[in-house]
Each structure stands twice: as C-alpha cells, then as structure tokens.
Amino acid sequence: DIQMTQSPSSVSASVGDRVTITCRASQDVGSWLAWYQQKPGKAPKVLIYAASSLQSGVSSRFSGSGSGTDFTLTISSLQPEDFASYYCQQASSFPPTFGQGTKLDIK
Amino acid sequence: QVQLQESGPGLVKPSETLSLTCTVSGGSVSSGSYYWSWIRQPPGKGLECIGYIYNTGSTNYNPSLKGRVTISVDTSKNQLSLKLSSVTAADTAVYFCARRGSGGRSFDSWGQGTLVTVSS
C-alpha cells in the first residue's frame, strides 16, 4: 500500500491566517491526490481532487498543489468554519489510502 | 444530488458477522461511472477504505481485511451492503458508505456514518 504522511499533525491558527498543510506519498501518485475536511461527528467532505481541482461548491480560499510525492493544501484566510481536521488521500492505486490527518484548531 | 444513508446494528459480538446497508437516493447504484464504497474510521483515528463495487458488479477489497469482506448491491432497492465476518474489537469503528467518481477518483458523496461496536 502507498503510505501517506501529513504534516503537521496539528496546528493552531487564528481567523484570517494563511495555513499550509503538506502531504507526502511513499511513491509517485501523479496528480491522483484529494483533500478532505472533517468536522467532529460528521463525514469527510472533499475539498480538492486531482491535486489542484476545486470541488464544486467549495470556497476558493482552499487551494491544492503538487504532483508526484509532495502535495500541499493551503487555506488563504482562515474562517471560523475552517477549524476541523484535514486528510489527504491518494487515488493512484488500490487500496486508496489516507494520511493520518491534521487537526486545525483556534489559537 | 445523491444522498447516502447507512443502517444496521450498532453492536456486534466478537467472531460474528457485521452487516450494514447503505440506501442511495438521488442516483442509481447501477448506472454511471461510480464506485460504491465502504470506508471506516476507528474512534479518534484515521480513515481506511474497506473496498468498493462498480456498476458492473466487479469488486475490490482491501487486502488488509484478509478475505473477510463482501460488498454487494441490490439494484431493486438501490442499496449497497457490507458484510465483515469474524469481527474483533479492532473492527469497532464508524462505517461510512461513499461514492467514488471515476474522473477525479475522489469520494465525492458520503453517508453520515454509523458506529459499530464489537463487544460481548
């Protein structure tokens, strides 16, 4: 299986801050990388697919970049509703695998 | 807009079989280029893809589950089902059904999840 490693595991930030989360794959996944947001007690919600494509209905303050093994998710100006956990997921090979998550909380 | 809803027992005894159903509305499990999936999340932990089924009936199962998994669809009821045999406490998790698109290959629609606890 392809291992996905996110950093940091947790981050504290303030409303209005710019935040970047990174994800590294144990082997080349091309651009087959998605990012999800999950709030407590809720299902994950896809934000970004194919590394940099914004899912319909998702705020443009979310952006993704990268290819191969190194990827980033950037939130340009944090809003109160953005405090949640974030997961990357490779979609290059089966089984799809997820990073361990990054918890974003309020400073 | 497609909606998914999981249902099934919240408590299963060790060594027994976990059975869950996912009812799909606003879309058909038998058409379109979608993979109908099961994903689980142990309490406080990360996400694991259990497997999925395509509209042709072909399936892919996570090898980590060592042949204990069966995913099927009932097209007459527009439902997806999961059976996981010989469960242990390690199978305690929130189980989600989800739809994976063939284009971006992301899981773009999810049920709300159902907690299954394995305990005697």
Chai-1 contact restraints between the chains, C-beta under 6 A:
chainA,res_idxA,chainB,res_idxB,connection_type,confidence,min_distance_angstrom,max_distance_angstrom,comment,restraint_id
A,W32,B,R105,contact,1.0,0.0,6.0,A-B,restraint_1
A,A34,B,S106,contact,1.0,0.0,6.0,A-B,restraint_2
A,A43,B,F96,contact,1.0,0.0,6.0,A-B,restraint_3
A,A43,B,W110,contact,1.0,0.0,6.0,A-B,restraint_4
A,A43,B,Q112,contact,1.0,0.0,6.0,A-B,restraint_5
A,A43,B,G113,contact,1.0,0.0,6.0,A-B,restraint_6
A,V46,B,S106,contact,1.0,0.0,6.0,A-B,restraint_7
A,V46,B,D108,contact,1.0,0.0,6.0,A-B,restraint_8
A,Y49,B,G104,contact,1.0,0.0,6.0,A-B,restraint_9
A,Y49,B,S106,contact,1.0,0.0,6.0,A-B,restraint_10
A,A50,B,G104,contact,1.0,0.0,6.0,A-B,restraint_11
A,A91,B,R105,contact,1.0,0.0,6.0,A-B,restraint_12
A,F94,B,N60,contact,1.0,0.0,6.0,A-B,restraint_13
A,P95,B,C49,contact,1.0,0.0,6.0,A-B,restraint_14
A,P95,B,N62,contact,1.0,0.0,6.0,A-B,restraint_15
A,P96,B,C49,contact,1.0,0.0,6.0,A-B,restraint_16
A,F98,B,G46,contact,1.0,0.0,6.0,A-B,restraint_17
A,F98,B,L47,contact,1.0,0.0,6.0,A-B,restraint_18
A,Q100,B,G46,contact,1.0,0.0,6.0,A-B,restraint_19
A,G101,B,G46,contact,1.0,0.0,6.0,A-B,restraint_20
